[in-house]
Amino acid sequence: MAVPRALTIAGSDSGGGAGIQADVKTFQELGVFGMTALTAVTAQNTLGVKGVYPMSVEAVERQIEAIGEDIGADAVKTGMLFNSGIIRCVADQLVRFGWDKVVIDPVMIAKGGAELLQEEAVRALRERLLPLALVLTPNVPEAERIAGVPVRGLEGRKEAARILADLGVRNVVMKGGHDDSDPNRAIDLLYDGRDFYEFSGPRLETRQTHGTGCTFAAAITAELAKGRTVLQAVETAKQFIQAAIVDSLHLGQGHGPTNHWAYGRRTGAGQGEEGR
């Protein structure tokens, strides 16, 4: 059986909770071979981002080429892309290699409030990258910035999902962590251009949430790489991130990272033909 392969194009988190570190951990836990193209190096920990140091467009291009010309990828995830030049480069390479299982996590603001996507890059994201997305995974602030409308409650998230789908995205997953209209449940919405599907879990009061968006999108990517449908991939990703938050590691003094091995220890996921 062929080994499923997933590529993440994202920034590095020196604290290990988000970015490519979270993505590769998630791929591994779900039995997928993970590869990386680094867009930026960040100096950060649970207390915040101390610095962001972007890669050159050429460096990003060469990394993606190295994967596409040799190992290949069954699914691709993008995270922090930082500027419009990198976004255009990524879009060109996705088209060049015919990668159509693309999950875009529009990383814009870190948990501590640091801007991780430059303003001029938002237009490039809308025009160049979103039309290539199989899945887009915005939280409420990200959806507001991309769609250009205020988002309030479940109905507001549905309207934002429709706007984002009109930009060319085939499936929009509106994450519910920032929507506190229901104090007891966190509801993620999947919109496939026609119907809405809800994925609900108990709302958890915790600071152990650093990297949740990266991890959730990476889990979707891993499942798509294994041949799952979008609906199946989102369902598994919801279970994966719920377990990662519940079984907290309690590391650091601020927004602590999630537990990437929690889901695997609960279910035995990833321990199969891929060699575990």
Secondary structure, DSSP 8 states (H G I E B T S, - for coil): ----EEEEEEEEETTSSSHHHHHHHHHHHTT-EEEEEEEEEEEEETTEEEEEEE--HHHHHHHHHHHHTTT--SEEEE---BSHHHHHHHHHHHHHTT---EEE----B-TTS-B-B-HHHHHHIIIIIGGG-SEE---HHHHHHHH-S---HHHHHHHHHHHHHHTT-SEEEE--TT-TTSSSEEEEEEE-SS-EEEEEEE----S--BTHHHHHHHHHHHHHHTT--HHHHHHHHHHHHHHHHHS----SSSS-B--TTHHHHHH-TT-STTT-
